Amino acid sequence: MREPTFLILASVADQPLHGYGIIQAVAELSDGHVNLRAGTLYGALERLAEQGHIEVDREEVVEGRLRRYYRITDSGAGALASEIERLRRNAAAAEKRLSKRPKLSFGGAA
């Protein structure tokens, strides 16, 4: 799963959000490292809906514009949980290898 997809699913894991809300949540979840553009977001939302991972929760008109809210499905929650576990395993394996790295001493002092 690509990082933007992971973050989109994570952003709607606890509550339905509209597009701009998802963009804000993704930026917050990633500490500002991932900034989705609207085109990227809506393409990803379409793919996630086709896969059955998200669905439209409701629609409302705000200032003459349609605002669509998305929620995660059980399938999407399962996919997100699986990805979280995969990332945990990878992080643990990397941490284990890093801990075996020889320590370097500087200035001749040990």
Secondary structure, 3 states (H helix, E strand, C coil): CCHHHHHHHHHCCCCCEEHHHHHHHHHHHCCCCCCCCHHHHHHHHHHHHHCCCEEEEEEEEECCEEEEEEEECHHHHHHHHHHHHHHHHHHHHHHHHHHCCCCCCCCCCC
